[in-house]
Amino acid sequence: MASNILIISLLSFVLSFIFALGGVGSAVILIPALSWIGVPFNLARPTGLFVNCISMLAATWSNFKEKKLDVRLGLPIIASSIVMAPVGAWASHFLPTRTLLLIFICFLFFSGTMMIFFKGSKYADQYREDRPLAGPLGVGVLAGIVSGLLGVGGGGIISPLMVIQGFNPKKVAMVTAFSVPFSSFSAFVTYAAMGSVSIKILIFAGLAGWCGGYLGTKVMQKKMKPQSVKRLLGGVLILIGIKFLWSMGLTDILQTVGGSG
């Protein structure tokens, strides 16, 4: 058990550090990584949510200290995602694991494709500087449902959809880091209420995630371009999706789709 805790903590730190470079939570990779080392999927999801919450809180604290965080832009996302995340978490208990995995794979391909190919505005002076309500509110609704349903925090939804609306990718990375802890925690509380958590794993994984998220954000602020990192992470997400498809097999996928229809 001690060796498993050490491996989980190491994964939490490394993945939180890497994904903080792009301003997104690590749960989208941490969940399959935990599954591959033998953690049950229903336990991996709340663990990923908790690590997302802690690591992105560390990232937000770093951004706040540097006075680079646009709080007002993130508030509509936070409000709607907090409400919808428990709905997604509740709904996940009525879907077969294979169906959830197939939805998760689709999410990986969507997030990866958006991170790689969508560049947003070409010139800095074309980025939006306003703080609308409707667009971010809708993003929060979708991110909250996805966060609760799959245990991924919603950053892979928030980031590309905000860039599509014309906001600066660097600002979006910080707003995403600010928003993700709220939807993650809201969904996590729902899982905890249903008994799908391990306190020991959460303590060690959470501490490691905090350190990784804080250090990754510091490096991103000083030395890296978030858009370049997003492309790299997008490639990783697509590769993970392919790995999941291969693991499930064509027959299982067709049976899952047929059973859902």
Phi and psi in degrees as GROMACS dihedral restraints (atoms count N, CA, C in turn):
[ dihedral_restraints ]
;  ai    aj    ak    al  type     phi  dphi    fc
    3     4     5     6     1   -62.4    20    10
    4     5     6     7     1   -38.9    20    10
    6     7     8     9     1   -67.1    20    10
    7     8     9    10     1   -37.0    20    10
    9    10    11    12     1   -64.5    20    10
   10    11    12    13     1   -41.7    20    10
   12    13    14    15     1   -61.4    20    10
   13    14    15    16     1   -41.6    20    10
   15    16    17    18     1   -63.0    20    10
   16    17    18    19     1   -44.3    20    10
   18    19    20    21     1   -64.6    20    10
   19    20    21    22     1   -44.2    20    10
   21    22    23    24     1   -61.6    20    10
   22    23    24    25     1   -42.3    20    10
   24    25    26    27     1   -64.9    20    10
   25    26    27    28     1   -41.8    20    10
   27    28    29    30     1   -63.9    20    10
   28    29    30    31     1   -44.4    20    10
   30    31    32    33     1   -61.0    20    10
   31    32    33    34     1   -42.6    20    10
   33    34    35    36     1   -60.9    20    10
   34    35    36    37     1   -44.7    20    10
   36    37    38    39     1   -66.0    20    10
   37    38    39    40     1   -52.5    20    10
   39    40    41    42     1   -62.9    20    10
   40    41    42    43     1   -47.6    20    10
   42    43    44    45     1   -70.0    20    10
   43    44    45    46     1   -36.4    20    10
   45    46    47    48     1   -64.4    20    10
   46    47    48    49     1   -39.5    20    10
   48    49    50    51     1   -63.3    20    10
   49    50    51    52     1   -49.7    20    10
   51    52    53    54     1   -63.9    20    10
   52    53    54    55     1   -46.0    20    10
   54    55    56    57     1   -76.0    20    10
   55    56    57    58     1   -24.6    20    10
   57    58    59    60     1   -65.2    20    10
   58    59    60    61     1   -24.2    20    10
   60    61    62    63     1   -61.1    20    10
   61    62    63    64     1   -30.8    20    10
   63    64    65    66     1  -101.8    20    10
   64    65    66    67     1     4.0    20    10
   66    67    68    69     1    77.0    20    10
   67    68    69    70     1    20.4    20    10
   69    70    71    72     1  -124.9    20    10
   70    71    72    73     1   160.3    20    10
   72    73    74    75     1   -76.1    20    10
   73    74    75    76     1   158.6    20    10
   75    76    77    78     1   -92.3    20    10
   76    77    78    79     1    -3.1    20    10
   78    79    80    81     1   -59.4    20    10
   79    80    81    82     1   -30.5    20    10
   81    82    83    84     1   -61.7    20    10
   82    83    84    85     1   -26.9    20    10
   84    85    86    87     1  -103.6    20    10
   85    86    87    88     1   -32.9    20    10
   87    88    89    90     1   -62.3    20    10
   88    89    90    91     1   -38.2    20    10
   90    91    92    93     1   -61.1    20    10
   91    92    93    94     1   -53.1    20    10
   93    94    95    96     1   -64.2    20    10
   94    95    96    97     1   -34.1    20    10
   96    97    98    99     1   -62.3    20    10
   97    98    99   100     1   -44.3    20    10
   99   100   101   102     1   -64.7    20    10
  100   101   102   103     1   -38.0    20    10
  102   103   104   105     1   -63.3    20    10
  103   104   105   106     1   -39.4    20    10
  105   106   107   108     1   -68.2    20    10
  106   107   108   109     1   -25.6    20    10
  108   109   110   111     1   -95.0    20    10
  109   110   111   112     1     9.2    20    10
  111   112   113   114     1   104.6    20    10
  112   113   114   115     1     2.8    20    10
  114   115   116   117     1   -77.6    20    10
  115   116   117   118     1   126.8    20    10
  117   118   119   120     1   -55.8    20    10
  118   119   120   121     1   145.0    20    10
  120   121   122   123     1   -59.5    20    10
  121   122   123   124     1   -37.1    20    10
  123   124   125   126     1   -72.1    20    10
  124   125   126   127     1   -16.3    20    10
  126   127   128   129     1   -95.5    20    10
  127   128   129   130     1   -29.9    20    10
  129   130   131   132     1   -67.1    20    10
  130   131   132   133     1   -35.7    20    10
  132   133   134   135     1   -62.9    20    10
  133   134   135   136     1   -53.4    20    10
  135   136   137   138     1   -65.2    20    10
  136   137   138   139     1   -31.3    20    10
  138   139   140   141     1   -63.9    20    10
  139   140   141   142     1   -43.8    20    10
  141   142   143   144     1   -61.7    20    10
  142   143   144   145     1   -40.2    20    10
  144   145   146   147     1   -62.6    20    10
  145   146   147   148     1   -43.3    20    10
  147   148   149   150     1   -65.5    20    10
  148   149   150   151     1   -44.6    20    10
  150   151   152   153     1   -63.7    20    10
  151   152   153   154     1   -40.3    20    10
  153   154   155   156     1   -55.7    20    10
  154   155   156   157     1   -47.3    20    10
  156   157   158   159     1   -60.0    20    10
  157   158   159   160     1   -49.7    20    10
  159   160   161   162     1   -69.2    20    10
  160   161   162   163     1   -45.7    20    10
  162   163   164   165     1   -67.6    20    10
  163   164   165   166     1   -38.0    20    10
  165   166   167   168     1   -76.5    20    10
  166   167   168   169     1   -25.5    20    10
  168   169   170   171     1   -64.0    20    10
  169   170   171   172     1   -41.1    20    10
  171   172   173   174     1   -63.6    20    10
  172   173   174   175     1   -41.9    20    10
  174   175   176   177     1   -63.3    20    10
  175   176   177   178     1   -42.3    20    10
  177   178   179   180     1   -65.6    20    10
  178   179   180   181     1   -39.4    20    10
  180   181   182   183     1   -60.4    20    10
  181   182   183   184     1   -41.1    20    10
  183   184   185   186     1   -65.0    20    10
  184   185   186   187     1   -44.7    20    10
  186   187   188   189     1   -64.3    20    10
  187   188   189   190     1   -38.2    20    10
  189   190   191   192     1   -65.9    20    10
  190   191   192   193     1   -41.5    20    10
  192   193   194   195     1   -63.8    20    10
  193   194   195   196     1   -32.7    20    10
  195   196   197   198     1   -82.3    20    10
  196   197   198   199     1    -2.4    20    10
  198   199   200   201     1    58.6    20    10
  199   200   201   202     1    41.7    20    10
  201   202   203   204     1  -115.8    20    10
  202   203   204   205     1     2.9    20    10
  204   205   206   207     1   -93.1    20    10
  205   206   207   208     1   127.7    20    10
  207   208   209   210     1   -92.2    20    10
  208   209   210   211     1    90.1    20    10
  210   211   212   213     1   -62.8    20    10
  211   212   213   214     1   -43.5    20    10
  213   214   215   216     1   -62.3    20    10
  214   215   216   217     1   -34.0    20    10
  216   217   218   219     1   -68.3    20    10
  217   218   219   220     1   -30.8    20    10
  219   220   221   222     1   -85.7    20    10
  220   221   222   223     1   -17.5    20    10
  222   223   224   225     1   -60.3    20    10
  223   224   225   226     1   -44.6    20    10
  225   226   227   228     1   -62.3    20    10
  226   227   228   229     1   -35.7    20    10
  228   229   230   231     1   -64.2    20    10
  229   230   231   232     1   -45.1    20    10
  231   232   233   234     1   -61.9    20    10
  232   233   234   235     1   -47.4    20    10
  234   235   236   237     1   -59.9    20    10
  235   236   237   238     1   -48.0    20    10
  237   238   239   240     1   -74.4    20    10
  238   239   240   241     1   -34.3    20    10
  240   241   242   243     1   -70.1    20    10
  241   242   243   244     1   -35.1    20    10
  243   244   245   246     1   -61.4    20    10
  244   245   246   247     1   -39.6    20    10
  246   247   248   249     1   -70.6    20    10
  247   248   249   250     1   -40.4    20    10
  249   250   251   252     1   -88.6    20    10
  250   251   252   253     1   -21.7    20    10
  252   253   254   255     1   -60.2    20    10
  253   254   255   256     1   -44.8    20    10
  255   256   257   258     1   -62.2    20    10
  256   257   258   259     1   -31.2    20    10
  258   259   260   261     1   -62.7    20    10
  259   260   261   262     1   -45.6    20    10
  261   262   263   264     1   -64.0    20    10
  262   263   264   265     1   -41.8    20    10
  264   265   266   267     1   -63.6    20    10
  265   266   267   268     1   -41.9    20    10
  267   268   269   270     1   -63.9    20    10
  268   269   270   271     1   -42.8    20    10
  270   271   272   273     1   -66.2    20    10
  271   272   273   274     1   -29.6    20    10
  273   274   275   276     1   -62.4    20    10
  274   275   276   277     1   -26.1    20    10
  276   277   278   279     1   -77.5    20    10
  277   278   279   280     1    -5.3    20    10
  279   280   281   282     1  -106.5    20    10
  280   281   282   283     1     2.5    20    10
  282   283   284   285     1  -111.8    20    10
  283   284   285   286     1   140.4    20    10
  285   286   287   288     1   -61.4    20    10
  286   287   288   289     1   151.2    20    10
  288   289   290   291     1   -58.1    20    10
  289   290   291   292     1   -39.6    20    10
  291   292   293   294     1   -64.4    20    10
  292   293   294   295     1   -36.8    20    10
  294   295   296   297     1   -64.9    20    10
  295   296   297   298     1   -43.4    20    10
  297   298   299   300     1   -62.0    20    10
  298   299   300   301     1   -40.0    20    10
  300   301   302   303     1   -63.8    20    10
  301   302   303   304     1   -39.4    20    10
  303   304   305   306     1   -66.6    20    10
  304   305   306   307     1   -40.8    20    10
  306   307   308   309     1   -62.1    20    10
  307   308   309   310     1   -40.9    20    10
  309   310   311   312     1   -61.8    20    10
  310   311   312   313     1   -41.0    20    10
  312   313   314   315     1   -63.0    20    10
  313   314   315   316     1   -44.2    20    10
  315   316   317   318     1   -60.1    20    10
  316   317   318   319     1   -39.8    20    10
  318   319   320   321     1   -62.7    20    10
  319   320   321   322     1   -42.0    20    10
  321   322   323   324     1   -60.3    20    10
  322   323   324   325     1   -45.8    20    10
  324   325   326   327     1   -66.4    20    10
  325   326   327   328     1   -40.0    20    10
  327   328   329   330     1   -62.7    20    10
  328   329   330   331     1   -51.4    20    10
  330   331   332   333     1   -63.0    20    10
  331   332   333   334     1   -44.3    20    10
  333   334   335   336     1   -62.7    20    10
  334   335   336   337     1   -43.7    20    10
  336   337   338   339     1   -63.3    20    10
  337   338   339   340     1   -43.8    20    10
  339   340   341   342     1   -64.6    20    10
  340   341   342   343     1   -40.8    20    10
  342   343   344   345     1   -65.4    20    10
  343   344   345   346     1   -35.6    20    10
  345   346   347   348     1   -80.0    20    10
  346   347   348   349     1   -48.2    20    10
  348   349   350   351     1   -99.5    20    10
  349   350   351   352     1   -22.9    20    10
  351   352   353   354     1   -91.5    20    10
  352   353   354   355     1   117.2    20    10
  354   355   356   357     1   -97.5    20    10
  355   356   357   358     1   -17.6    20    10
  357   358   359   360     1    76.6    20    10
  358   359   360   361     1  -156.3    20    10
  360   361   362   363     1   -70.2    20    10
  361   362   363   364     1   143.6    20    10
  363   364   365   366     1   -79.3    20    10
  364   365   366   367     1   -32.5    20    10
  366   367   368   369     1  -114.1    20    10
  367   368   369   370     1   142.0    20    10
  369   370   371   372     1   -60.3    20    10
  370   371   372   373     1   -34.6    20    10
  372   373   374   375     1   -77.0    20    10
  373   374   375   376     1    -1.7    20    10
  375   376   377   378     1   -96.1    20    10
  376   377   378   379     1    -6.6    20    10
  378   379   380   381     1   -70.0    20    10
  379   380   381   382     1   144.7    20    10
  381   382   383   384     1   -71.4    20    10
  382   383   384   385     1   143.3    20    10
  384   385   386   387     1  -119.5    20    10
  385   386   387   388     1     0.1    20    10
  387   388   389   390     1   -81.0    20    10
  388   389   390   391     1   174.2    20    10
  390   391   392   393     1  -128.8    20    10
  391   392   393   394     1    78.9    20    10
  393   394   395   396     1   -72.3    20    10
  394   395   396   397     1   169.3    20    10
  396   397   398   399     1  -106.3    20    10
  397   398   399   400     1   -48.7    20    10
  399   400   401   402     1   -62.4    20    10
  400   401   402   403     1   -49.1    20    10
  402   403   404   405     1   -59.8    20    10
  403   404   405   406     1   -57.4    20    10
  405   406   407   408     1   -60.0    20    10
  406   407   408   409     1   -33.5    20    10
  408   409   410   411     1   -63.0    20    10
  409   410   411   412     1   -44.6    20    10
  411   412   413   414     1   -64.6    20    10
  412   413   414   415     1   -37.9    20    10
  414   415   416   417     1   -61.8    20    10
  415   416   417   418     1   -41.2    20    10
  417   418   419   420     1   -65.1    20    10
  418   419   420   421     1   -38.5    20    10
  420   421   422   423     1   -59.5    20    10
  421   422   423   424     1   -49.8    20    10
  423   424   425   426     1   -66.2    20    10
  424   425   426   427     1   -42.6    20    10
  426   427   428   429     1   -64.1    20    10
  427   428   429   430     1   -38.7    20    10
  429   430   431   432     1   -63.9    20    10
  430   431   432   433     1   -44.8    20    10
  432   433   434   435     1   -62.5    20    10
  433   434   435   436     1   -46.9    20    10
  435   436   437   438     1   -63.4    20    10
  436   437   438   439     1   -40.2    20    10
  438   439   440   441     1   -59.2    20    10
  439   440   441   442     1   -48.3    20    10
  441   442   443   444     1   -70.7    20    10
  442   443   444   445     1   -39.1    20    10
  444   445   446   447     1   -68.1    20    10
  445   446   447   448     1   -43.4    20    10
  447   448   449   450     1  -109.7    20    10
  448   449   450   451     1   -13.5    20    10
  450   451   452   453     1    73.9    20    10
  451   452   453   454     1    33.2    20    10
  453   454   455   456     1  -109.1    20    10
  454   455   456   457     1    -0.4    20    10
  456   457   458   459     1    86.9    20    10
  457   458   459   460     1   -27.1    20    10
  459   460   461   462     1    90.5    20    10
  460   461   462   463     1    -2.9    20    10
  462   463   464   465     1   -61.8    20    10
  463   464   465   466     1   -33.1    20    10
  465   466   467   468     1   -69.5    20    10
  466   467   468   469     1   -15.0    20    10
  468   469   470   471     1   -92.8    20    10
  469   470   471   472     1   -47.3    20    10
  471   472   473   474     1   -60.2    20    10
  472   473   474   475     1   -50.5    20    10
  474   475   476   477     1   -60.0    20    10
  475   476   477   478     1   -55.9    20    10
  477   478   479   480     1   -65.3    20    10
  478   479   480   481     1   -36.6    20    10
  480   481   482   483     1   -70.8    20    10
  481   482   483   484     1   -31.1    20    10
  483   484   485   486     1   -73.3    20    10
  484   485   486   487     1   -36.3    20    10
  486   487   488   489     1   -65.7    20    10
  487   488   489   490     1   -38.9    20    10
  489   490   491   492     1   -58.2    20    10
  490   491   492   493     1   -35.3    20    10
  492   493   494   495     1   -76.5    20    10
  493   494   495   496     1    -3.2    20    10
  495   496   497   498     1   102.3    20    10
  496   497   498   499     1    13.3    20    10
  498   499   500   501     1   -88.7    20    10
  499   500   501   502     1   152.6    20    10
  501   502   503   504     1   -60.0    20    10
  502   503   504   505     1   126.6    20    10
  504   505   506   507     1   -56.4    20    10
  505   506   507   508     1   -34.1    20    10
  507   508   509   510     1   -69.6    20    10
  508   509   510   511     1   -40.8    20    10
  510   511   512   513     1   -66.0    20    10
  511   512   513   514     1   -39.5    20    10
  513   514   515   516     1   -61.4    20    10
  514   515   516   517     1   -40.3    20    10
  516   517   518   519     1   -58.8    20    10
  517   518   519   520     1   -40.5    20    10
  519   520   521   522     1   -73.8    20    10
  520   521   522   523     1   -39.3    20    10
  522   523   524   525     1   -65.4    20    10
  523   524   525   526     1   -38.6    20    10
  525   526   527   528     1   -61.7    20    10
  526   527   528   529     1   -46.9    20    10
  528   529   530   531     1   -61.0    20    10
  529   530   531   532     1   -32.3    20    10
  531   532   533   534     1   -73.5    20    10
  532   533   534   535     1   -35.4    20    10
  534   535   536   537     1   -84.0    20    10
  535   536   537   538     1   -37.4    20    10
  537   538   539   540     1   -57.2    20    10
  538   539   540   541     1   -41.8    20    10
  540   541   542   543     1   -57.8    20    10
  541   542   543   544     1   -32.9    20    10
  543   544   545   546     1   -71.8    20    10
  544   545   546   547     1   -48.3    20    10
  546   547   548   549     1   -67.1    20    10
  547   548   549   550     1   -37.1    20    10
  549   550   551   552     1   -63.2    20    10
  550   551   552   553     1   -45.7    20    10
  552   553   554   555     1   -68.5    20    10
  553   554   555   556     1   -38.6    20    10
  555   556   557   558     1   -61.1    20    10
  556   557   558   559     1   -45.0    20    10
  558   559   560   561     1   -69.2    20    10
  559   560   561   562     1   -38.4    20    10
  561   562   563   564     1   -60.8    20    10
  562   563   564   565     1   -43.2    20    10
  564   565   566   567     1   -58.9    20    10
  565   566   567   568     1   -37.6    20    10
  567   568   569   570     1   -64.5    20    10
  568   569   570   571     1   -44.5    20    10
  570   571   572   573     1   -62.8    20    10
  571   572   573   574     1   -41.9    20    10
  573   574   575   576     1   -61.7    20    10
  574   575   576   577     1   -39.7    20    10
  576   577   578   579     1   -64.3    20    10
  577   578   579   580     1   -26.4    20    10
  579   580   581   582     1   -94.2    20    10
  580   581   582   583     1     3.2    20    10
  582   583   584   585     1    85.3    20    10
  583   584   585   586     1    12.7    20    10
  585   586   587   588     1   -96.2    20    10
  586   587   588   589     1    52.9    20    10
  588   589   590   591     1  -141.5    20    10
  589   590   591   592     1   158.9    20    10
  591   592   593   594     1  -124.0    20    10
  592   593   594   595     1   113.0    20    10
  594   595   596   597     1   -60.6    20    10
  595   596   597   598     1   -42.1    20    10
  597   598   599   600     1   -61.4    20    10
  598   599   600   601     1   -45.7    20    10
  600   601   602   603     1   -63.8    20    10
  601   602   603   604     1   -41.2    20    10
  603   604   605   606     1   -62.1    20    10
  604   605   606   607     1   -40.6    20    10
  606   607   608   609     1   -63.1    20    10
  607   608   609   610     1   -51.7    20    10
  609   610   611   612     1   -70.7    20    10
  610   611   612   613     1   -43.2    20    10
  612   613   614   615     1   -66.0    20    10
  613   614   615   616     1   -37.5    20    10
  615   616   617   618     1   -65.7    20    10
  616   617   618   619     1   -44.6    20    10
  618   619   620   621     1   -61.9    20    10
  619   620   621   622     1   -43.7    20    10
  621   622   623   624     1   -64.4    20    10
  622   623   624   625     1   -39.4    20    10
  624   625   626   627     1   -64.9    20    10
  625   626   627   628     1   -38.9    20    10
  627   628   629   630     1   -60.0    20    10
  628   629   630   631     1   -48.8    20    10
  630   631   632   633     1   -62.1    20    10
  631   632   633   634     1   -44.5    20    10
  633   634   635   636     1   -65.1    20    10
  634   635   636   637     1   -42.9    20    10
  636   637   638   639     1   -65.3    20    10
  637   638   639   640     1   -41.0    20    10
  639   640   641   642     1   -67.0    20    10
  640   641   642   643     1   -47.9    20    10
  642   643   644   645     1   -66.6    20    10
  643   644   645   646     1   -40.0    20    10
  645   646   647   648     1   -62.2    20    10
  646   647   648   649     1   -39.3    20    10
  648   649   650   651     1   -68.2    20    10
  649   650   651   652     1   -38.8    20    10
  651   652   653   654     1   -61.5    20    10
  652   653   654   655     1   -42.9    20    10
  654   655   656   657     1   -64.9    20    10
  655   656   657   658     1   -42.7    20    10
  657   658   659   660     1   -61.2    20    10
  658   659   660   661     1   -41.5    20    10
  660   661   662   663     1   -63.4    20    10
  661   662   663   664     1   -37.8    20    10
  663   664   665   666     1   -94.7    20    10
  664   665   666   667     1   -34.6    20    10
  666   667   668   669     1  -130.9    20    10
  667   668   669   670     1    -9.8    20    10
  669   670   671   672     1  -126.3    20    10
  670   671   672   673     1   154.3    20    10
  672   673   674   675     1   -97.5    20    10
  673   674   675   676     1   117.7    20    10
  675   676   677   678     1   -54.4    20    10
  676   677   678   679     1   -35.3    20    10
  678   679   680   681     1   -64.9    20    10
  679   680   681   682     1   -37.8    20    10
  681   682   683   684     1   -66.7    20    10
  682   683   684   685     1   -41.5    20    10
  684   685   686   687     1   -65.8    20    10
  685   686   687   688     1   -38.5    20    10
  687   688   689   690     1   -60.1    20    10
  688   689   690   691     1   -38.6    20    10
  690   691   692   693     1   -64.1    20    10
  691   692   693   694     1   -41.7    20    10
  693   694   695   696     1   -63.5    20    10
  694   695   696   697     1   -46.4    20    10
  696   697   698   699     1   -64.1    20    10
  697   698   699   700     1   -36.7    20    10
  699   700   701   702     1   -60.1    20    10
  700   701   702   703     1   -41.2    20    10
  702   703   704   705     1   -62.4    20    10
  703   704   705   706     1   -39.6    20    10
  705   706   707   708     1   -63.5    20    10
  706   707   708   709     1   -43.4    20    10
  708   709   710   711     1   -61.1    20    10
  709   710   711   712     1   -41.7    20    10
  711   712   713   714     1   -65.6    20    10
  712   713   714   715     1   -40.6    20    10
  714   715   716   717     1   -63.4    20    10
  715   716   717   718     1   -39.6    20    10
  717   718   719   720     1   -64.3    20    10
  718   719   720   721     1   -40.6    20    10
  720   721   722   723     1   -61.3    20    10
  721   722   723   724     1   -41.4    20    10
  723   724   725   726     1   -63.4    20    10
  724   725   726   727     1   -41.3    20    10
  726   727   728   729     1   -61.4    20    10
  727   728   729   730     1   -41.6    20    10
  729   730   731   732     1   -64.8    20    10
  730   731   732   733     1   -43.4    20    10
  732   733   734   735     1   -59.0    20    10
  733   734   735   736     1   -43.8    20    10
  735   736   737   738     1   -63.3    20    10
  736   737   738   739     1   -40.3    20    10
  738   739   740   741     1   -67.8    20    10
  739   740   741   742     1   -39.5    20    10
  741   742   743   744     1   -70.1    20    10
  742   743   744   745     1   -37.8    20    10
  744   745   746   747     1    84.8    20    10
  745   746   747   748     1   149.2    20    10
  747   748   749   750     1   -61.6    20    10
  748   749   750   751     1   -40.4    20    10
  750   751   752   753     1   -62.8    20    10
  751   752   753   754     1   -44.6    20    10
  753   754   755   756     1   -63.2    20    10
  754   755   756   757     1   -39.8    20    10
  756   757   758   759     1   -63.4    20    10
  757   758   759   760     1   -45.5    20    10
  759   760   761   762     1   -64.7    20    10
  760   761   762   763     1   -38.0    20    10
  762   763   764   765     1   -66.1    20    10
  763   764   765   766     1   -39.3    20    10
  765   766   767   768     1   -64.6    20    10
  766   767   768   769     1   -47.2    20    10
  768   769   770   771     1   -63.9    20    10
  769   770   771   772     1   -42.6    20    10
  771   772   773   774     1   -64.6    20    10
  772   773   774   775     1   -38.7    20    10
  774   775   776   777     1   -70.5    20    10
  775   776   777   778     1   -26.5    20    10
  777   778   779   780     1   -80.5    20    10
  778   779   780   781     1   -23.5    20    10
